[in-house]
Amino acid sequence: MRIAASNVAEAFLEFRATGRVVHFDALAFAVDQAGFAQDFEMLGEGSIAVVGGSIYSATKAAVISLGKSLAVELAPRGVRVNVLSPGPIDTPILKKVGLSADQLKEFEASLAAKSLLKRWGTSDEVARAARFLLSEDSSNITGTELIIDGGVRLS
């Protein structure tokens, strides 16, 4: 239940209390002059099932559902809400999961092989997707999940 509190409940309660969300693993948001978040993106990975990861996957699915619900609730205020769902992204946290160098290399290779693009994504690619969703170029996009996984979920 700690995962559920971390991934969903804390962020939702924070939003309800302050009108802002400052975490959902990672989060980008734009604040208007009055200080209210006008557009924000949550990160979730609830579109896939992983053996041994039922609670984690369920909380990520809850983030996606929360994003859609908030899009409906906040649209009358002019607030757009979208969810970013990254797949394998090369970040420093991979080095901290307790795998040996050989295990890590094998894990990275196995996920790259599942990608249609045959590589891991970068945090810069996720940031550019968030920047797009926060820009005027996406002014008619709300309540959607943007999957940034190189096609992993299609393979």
C-alpha positions in Angstrom: 0.0 0.0 0.0 3.0 2.3 0.4 3.4 2.3 -3.4 -0.3 3.2 -3.8 0.1 6.1 -1.4 3.2 7.3 -3.1 1.9 7.0 -6.7 -1.6 8.2 -6.3 -3.0 9.3 -3.0 -0.3 11.8 -2.0 -0.4 13.5 -5.4 -4.2 13.6 -5.5 -4.4 15.0 -1.9 -1.7 17.6 -2.7 -3.7 18.7 -5.8 -6.9 19.0 -3.8 -5.2 21.0 -1.1 -3.1 23.4 -3.2 -4.5 23.3 -6.8 -1.0 22.2 -7.8 0.7 18.8 -8.4 4.4 18.7 -7.8 5.0 15.0 -8.1 3.7 11.9 -9.8 7.1 10.4 -10.1 8.0 13.3 -12.3 5.7 16.1 -13.4 5.7 19.1 -15.6 3.2 21.9 -15.3 2.7 25.4 -16.4 1.4 28.0 -13.9 -0.5 31.0 -15.0 -0.1 34.5 -13.5 -2.5 33.7 -10.7 -0.4 30.7 -9.7 -2.9 28.0 -10.8 -1.7 25.1 -12.8 -3.3 25.5 -16.2 -1.9 22.4 -17.9 -0.1 19.5 -16.3 1.1 16.1 -17.2 1.3 13.1 -15.0 3.5 10.1 -15.6 2.0 6.7 -15.5 2.8 3.2 -16.8 -0.4 1.4 -16.2 -1.0 0.2 -19.7 1.1 -3.0 -19.3 1.1 -5.9 -16.9 4.3 -7.1 -15.3 4.8 -10.3 -13.4 5.3 -9.5 -9.8 4.3 -5.9 -10.4 0.5 -5.9 -9.8 0.4 -3.2 -7.2 2.8 -1.0 -9.1 0.9 -1.5 -12.4 -2.4 -0.9 -10.6 -1.2 2.4 -9.2 0.1 3.5 -12.5 -3.3 2.7 -14.1 -4.9 4.7 -11.3 -2.7 7.7 -12.3 -3.9 7.4 -15.9 -7.5 7.2 -14.8 -7.0 10.1 -12.4 -5.6 12.1 -15.3 -8.7 11.5 -17.4 -11.0 12.3 -14.5 -9.2 15.5 -13.7 -9.3 16.5 -17.4 -13.1 16.2 -17.3 -13.4 18.0 -13.9 -10.9 20.8 -14.7 -11.9 21.5 -18.4 -14.5 24.2 -17.3 -11.6 26.1 -15.7 -9.6 25.9 -18.9 -7.2 23.4 -17.5 -5.8 20.6 -19.7 -4.6 17.4 -18.1 -2.6 14.7 -20.0 -0.6 11.7 -18.8 2.9 10.8 -20.0 3.5 7.1 -20.0 7.2 6.4 -20.6 8.6 3.0 -21.3 12.2 2.1 -20.8 14.0 5.3 -20.2 17.8 5.4 -19.6 18.1 7.2 -16.2 20.6 6.9 -13.3 18.1 5.0 -11.2 18.8 1.8 -13.2 22.2 1.7 -11.6 20.6 1.6 -8.1 18.3 -1.4 -8.4 20.8 -3.8 -7.0 21.7 -5.7 -10.2 25.2 -6.7 -11.0 26.8 -5.1 -14.1 26.1 -8.3 -16.1 22.5 -8.5 -14.9 22.0 -4.9 -15.7 23.4 -5.2 -19.2 21.2 -8.3 -19.8 18.1 -6.4 -18.5 18.8 -3.4 -20.7 19.4 -5.5 -23.8 16.2 -7.5 -23.2 14.1 -4.3 -23.0 15.8 -2.8 -26.0 15.0 -5.9 -27.9 11.3 -5.5 -27.1 11.3 -1.9 -28.5 10.3 -1.5 -32.1 13.1 1.1 -32.3 15.5 -1.3 -30.6 16.8 1.2 -28.0 15.9 2.8 -24.7 14.5 6.3 -24.6 16.1 9.3 -23.0 14.9 11.6 -20.3 15.3 14.4 -22.8 12.8 12.7 -25.1 10.3 12.6 -22.2 11.0 16.2 -21.4 10.4 17.2 -25.0 7.1 15.4 -25.0 6.1 17.2 -21.8 7.2 20.5 -23.3 5.0 19.8 -26.3 1.9 19.0 -24.1 2.5 22.2 -22.2 2.9 24.4 -25.3 0.2 26.1 -27.5 0.9 23.4 -30.1 -1.2 21.0 -28.0 -3.9 23.5 -27.0 -6.7 21.1 -28.2 -5.2 18.0 -26.4 -6.6 17.0 -23.0 -7.5 13.8 -21.2 -5.0 11.7 -23.2 -2.2 9.3 -22.4 1.0 9.9 -24.5 3.0 6.7 -24.6 6.7 7.3 -25.0 8.2 3.8 -25.2 9.6 3.2 -28.6 6.8 0.8 -29.4 7.4 -1.6 -26.5 3.7 -1.9 -25.9 3.1 -2.9 -29.5 5.6 -5.7 -29.6 
